[in-house]
Amino acid sequence: LEDECGLYLPLIAENCPKDLFMLYELRHGHTLNTDKTAEDRGVYFFDTHDETMPTVRYWLDVATKSKLEECAIYYSKNSLPSVKSVKSALEKFGFIYTSMKDPNDGSIVYYDYSKKRVAYVKMAPWGDSDTWQPFIHFTFQNMDTEVPPLSVNFPYPITTFGSLTLEEAIKLYEKESYYDGIDDKIFGPTMPFIKTKIPEFPYILIMNDMDEKYYSAAMVIADNVLVARSPYILKLLAEKGFKETTKPSIPTFVNVKEDIGVQFDFNDMSGLGAPNISFQPNQWGEPDNE
């Protein structure tokens, strides 16, 4: 199966028998690599005869060696697929970007919430660069409690920066359905917290610019890091015209038309004591992650 970018994916079918993935690979013109294959261990390699993605690998279960447990597609180091094409192919087959990384090797985690399948995408080298190959590794595991929730009730802040006073911005917040009051005891009246009715995102810290003249930033504070990583927020930003840029070291999205930038602070670099998502005027220019 290939998407419009030409990316091939192996047969990602939990517990399927060997004969099925053998037929699947042969139907695509791929051939079994008998030198690398180890039937006694339930490991099968196929040569695709494609320079971009030369190898497909399947693992059968250890106990009976009769049903599929894992599979992977390996890519050439000299012709890596783009981030956009990988994301497009995986989303077509039900895998959603989680913004999480596997702590073992740093691979990016995509998750199929309905079928409980995981795709680990590793396109940057680690370890022995001579033997390493970029890959997408597919496994079958229920990670519902380990991945971000598929949807959240996100309190989108007021983003009219640079033209409203703080008082005017607060008046607009008071009209929002999630508004639940003001707390200005911690940082004072120039940096008040908007209290919300949403437990997952209990506060929005708002502030003035350096001249204390205009409303200039809003930081949506999350209850925990998983809700801050919800795919729903990325989808919402995309619908509003935001695109990712890799210029900063933390996840950043920009809307050039609206002149707004959004940063995800999962590790509390801001020192607020919780993960947060900050909205502010765009200082990064055009998006560069296509």
C-alpha positions as CSV (number, residue, x, y, z in Angstrom):
1,L,0.0,0.0,0.0
2,E,1.4,3.4,-1.0
3,D,0.3,6.9,-0.4
4,E,0.5,9.7,-2.9
5,C,4.1,10.4,-1.9
6,G,5.0,6.9,-2.9
7,L,5.7,5.6,0.6
8,Y,5.2,1.9,1.0
9,L,4.0,0.4,4.3
10,P,4.2,-3.3,5.3
11,L,1.2,-5.4,6.2
12,I,0.3,-4.0,9.7
13,A,-2.1,-6.8,10.7
14,E,-2.0,-8.1,14.3
15,N,-1.7,-11.9,14.6
16,C,-1.9,-12.5,10.8
17,P,-0.2,-15.8,9.7
18,K,3.1,-15.9,7.9
19,D,1.4,-16.9,4.6
20,L,-0.6,-13.7,4.5
21,F,2.3,-11.3,4.8
22,M,4.4,-13.5,2.4
23,L,1.6,-13.1,-0.2
24,Y,1.3,-9.4,0.5
25,E,5.0,-8.8,-0.1
26,L,5.2,-11.0,-3.2
27,R,2.2,-9.3,-4.7
28,H,4.2,-6.1,-4.5
29,G,7.1,-7.7,-6.3
30,H,9.3,-8.0,-3.3
31,T,11.5,-11.1,-2.7
32,L,12.4,-12.9,0.5
33,N,16.0,-12.3,1.6
34,T,17.0,-15.8,2.6
35,D,20.4,-14.7,3.9
36,K,18.9,-12.3,6.5
37,T,15.7,-14.3,7.2
38,A,15.8,-16.6,10.3
39,E,12.7,-18.8,10.3
40,D,13.8,-20.5,13.5
41,R,13.5,-17.2,15.2
42,G,10.4,-16.1,13.3
43,V,12.2,-13.2,11.6
44,Y,11.6,-12.5,7.9
45,F,13.3,-9.9,5.6
46,F,12.2,-8.8,2.2
47,D,14.0,-6.9,-0.5
48,T,11.8,-4.3,-2.2
49,H,14.2,-3.4,-5.0
50,D,13.5,0.2,-4.3
51,E,16.5,2.5,-3.5
52,T,14.4,4.7,-1.2
53,M,12.9,2.0,1.0
54,P,15.0,-1.2,0.3
55,T,13.9,-3.5,3.2
56,V,10.8,-4.8,5.0
57,R,11.0,-6.9,8.1
58,Y,8.4,-9.0,10.0
59,W,8.6,-10.6,13.4
60,L,6.4,-13.6,14.4
61,D,5.5,-14.2,18.1
62,V,8.3,-15.9,20.1
63,A,6.1,-18.6,21.6
64,T,4.6,-20.2,18.5
65,K,6.2,-18.4,15.6
66,S,2.8,-18.5,13.9
67,K,1.4,-15.0,14.1
68,L,2.6,-11.5,13.4
69,E,3.7,-9.3,16.3
70,E,5.8,-6.5,14.7
71,C,6.9,-5.2,11.3
72,A,9.1,-2.5,10.0
73,I,10.1,-0.6,6.8
74,Y,13.7,0.6,6.4
75,Y,14.7,3.6,4.3
76,S,17.9,4.6,2.6
77,K,20.1,7.1,4.5
78,N,20.8,8.8,1.2
79,S,17.1,9.5,0.3
80,L,15.1,10.0,3.4
81,P,11.4,10.7,3.1
82,S,10.2,14.1,4.2
83,V,8.5,14.7,7.5
84,K,5.4,15.8,5.6
85,S,5.3,12.6,3.5
86,V,5.8,10.3,6.5
87,K,3.0,12.1,8.5
88,S,0.7,11.9,5.4
89,A,1.2,8.2,4.9
90,L,0.8,7.3,8.6
91,E,-2.3,9.4,9.1
92,K,-3.9,7.8,6.1
93,F,-3.6,4.5,7.8
94,G,-4.9,5.7,11.2
95,F,-1.7,6.7,13.0
96,I,-1.8,10.1,14.8
97,Y,1.2,12.1,15.8
98,T,1.5,12.3,19.6
99,S,4.5,14.7,19.9
100,M,6.0,12.0,22.2
101,K,9.4,10.3,21.7
102,D,10.5,6.8,22.8
103,P,13.0,7.2,25.6
104,N,15.1,4.3,24.4
105,D,16.1,5.7,21.0
106,G,14.3,9.0,20.5
107,S,12.0,7.7,17.8
108,I,8.8,9.8,17.2
109,V,5.6,8.0,18.4
110,Y,2.5,7.8,16.3
111,Y,-0.5,6.0,17.7
112,D,-3.6,4.4,16.2
113,Y,-6.2,5.1,19.0
114,S,-8.8,2.8,17.6
115,K,-6.8,-0.3,16.6
116,K,-4.1,0.1,19.4
117,R,-1.2,0.1,17.0
118,V,2.1,2.1,17.4
119,A,4.4,3.5,14.8
120,Y,7.9,4.5,15.9
121,V,9.6,6.8,13.4
122,K,13.4,7.1,13.5
123,M,15.0,9.1,10.8
124,A,18.0,10.4,12.6
125,P,21.0,8.2,13.4
126,W,22.2,7.0,16.7
127,G,24.8,4.4,17.7
128,D,26.9,2.9,14.9
129,S,26.2,5.1,11.9
130,D,27.7,2.5,9.6
131,T,25.1,-0.2,10.3
132,W,22.1,2.0,11.2
133,Q,19.2,2.5,8.9
134,P,16.3,4.9,9.2
135,F,13.0,3.1,9.8
136,I,9.3,3.0,10.8
137,H,8.7,0.2,13.3
138,F,5.1,-1.0,13.9
139,T,3.9,-2.8,17.0
140,F,0.6,-3.8,18.5
141,Q,0.1,-2.5,22.0
142,N,-2.5,-0.6,24.0
143,M,-0.9,2.7,25.0
144,D,-4.2,4.6,25.9
145,T,-2.9,5.5,29.4
146,E,0.6,6.5,28.1
147,V,-0.3,8.7,25.1
148,P,-2.1,12.1,25.1
149,P,-5.9,12.1,25.0
150,L,-7.3,12.2,21.5
151,S,-9.4,15.3,22.3
152,V,-9.5,17.9,25.0
153,N,-11.6,21.0,25.8
154,F,-8.9,23.6,25.0
155,P,-9.5,27.2,26.1
156,Y,-8.3,29.1,23.1
157,P,-7.0,32.5,24.4
158,I,-7.6,36.0,23.1
159,T,-4.9,36.6,20.5
160,T,-5.4,40.3,19.6
161,F,-1.9,41.3,20.7
162,G,-0.4,44.7,20.5
163,S,-3.6,46.8,20.2
164,L,-5.6,46.1,23.4
165,T,-4.8,47.2,26.9
166,L,-4.8,44.4,29.5
167,E,-8.1,45.7,30.9
168,E,-9.7,45.5,27.4
169,A,-8.4,42.0,27.0
170,I,-9.8,40.9,30.3
171,K,-13.2,42.3,29.2
172,L,-13.0,40.0,26.2
173,Y,-12.1,37.0,28.4
174,E,-15.1,37.6,30.6
175,K,-17.3,36.9,27.5
176,E,-15.7,33.5,26.9
177,S,-17.7,30.4,28.0
178,Y,-14.7,29.0,29.9
179,Y,-14.1,32.2,32.0
180,D,-14.3,31.7,35.7
181,G,-12.7,34.7,37.2
182,I,-9.3,36.5,37.8
183,D,-6.5,35.7,40.2
184,D,-3.9,38.6,40.4
185,K,-2.4,37.7,43.8
186,I,0.6,35.8,42.5
187,F,2.3,38.1,40.0
188,G,0.2,41.3,40.5
189,P,-2.3,43.1,38.3
190,T,0.1,43.4,35.3
191,M,0.3,39.5,35.0
192,P,-3.0,38.1,36.2
193,F,-4.3,34.6,35.8
194,I,-7.5,34.0,34.0
195,K,-9.2,31.2,35.9
196,T,-11.1,28.7,33.6
197,K,-13.9,26.2,34.2
198,I,-11.8,23.5,32.5
199,P,-9.9,21.2,34.9
200,E,-7.3,20.1,32.2
201,F,-6.4,23.8,31.6
202,P,-7.2,25.6,34.8
203,Y,-5.4,28.9,34.1
204,I,-4.3,31.3,31.4
205,L,-1.5,33.7,32.4
206,I,-1.8,37.0,30.5
207,M,0.6,39.9,30.4
208,N,1.6,43.2,29.0
209,D,4.5,44.1,26.7
210,M,7.8,45.4,28.0
211,D,6.4,49.0,28.1
212,E,3.3,47.8,30.0
213,K,1.1,49.4,27.4
214,Y,-0.5,46.6,25.4
215,Y,-1.7,43.1,26.0
216,S,1.1,40.9,24.5
217,A,1.0,37.3,25.5
218,A,-1.2,34.5,26.9
219,M,0.1,31.2,28.4
220,V,-2.5,28.4,28.7
221,I,-1.4,26.3,31.6
222,A,-2.1,22.5,31.5
223,D,-2.9,20.2,34.4
224,N,-0.4,17.6,33.1
225,V,1.9,17.1,30.1
226,L,-0.4,14.5,28.3
227,V,-3.3,17.0,27.9
228,A,-0.8,19.6,26.7
229,R,0.3,17.1,24.0
230,S,-3.2,16.2,22.8
231,P,-3.4,15.9,19.0
232,Y,-6.6,18.0,19.2
233,I,-4.6,21.1,19.9
234,L,-2.4,20.6,16.9
235,K,-5.5,20.0,14.7
236,L,-7.1,23.2,16.1
237,L,-4.0,25.2,15.3
238,A,-3.8,23.8,11.8
239,E,-7.4,24.7,11.2
240,K,-6.6,28.3,12.3
241,G,-3.7,28.6,9.8
242,F,-0.7,27.7,12.0
243,K,2.3,25.8,10.5
244,E,5.2,24.4,12.3
245,T,8.7,25.9,12.3
246,T,11.9,24.2,13.5
247,K,13.8,27.4,14.2
248,P,13.4,27.3,18.0
249,S,14.4,24.3,20.1
250,I,10.9,23.6,21.4
251,P,7.7,22.9,19.3
252,T,6.7,26.2,17.7
253,F,3.9,27.1,15.2
254,V,3.3,30.3,13.4
255,N,0.4,32.0,11.7
256,V,2.0,34.5,9.4
257,K,-1.3,36.1,8.3
258,E,-2.4,36.7,11.9
259,D,1.2,37.4,13.1
260,I,0.9,34.9,16.0
261,G,3.3,32.4,17.3
262,V,2.6,29.4,19.6
263,Q,5.1,27.5,21.6
264,F,4.7,24.2,23.6
265,D,6.6,24.2,26.8
266,F,6.3,20.6,27.9
267,N,9.2,20.7,30.4
268,D,8.2,23.9,32.2
269,M,11.2,25.9,30.9
270,S,9.2,29.0,31.9
271,G,9.3,28.0,35.6
272,L,5.5,28.2,36.1
273,G,5.4,24.7,37.7
274,A,3.4,23.2,34.9
275,P,3.5,22.5,31.2
276,N,2.0,25.4,29.2
277,I,1.2,26.6,25.7
278,S,2.1,30.2,25.0
279,F,0.6,32.6,22.4
280,Q,2.4,35.7,21.4
281,P,3.3,37.9,18.4
282,N,5.2,35.9,15.8
283,Q,8.9,36.5,16.1
284,W,10.1,33.5,14.0
285,G,8.9,34.6,10.5
286,E,7.8,32.2,7.9
287,P,7.3,28.4,8.8
288,D,10.2,26.3,7.6
289,N,9.1,22.7,8.4
290,E,7.4,21.5,5.2
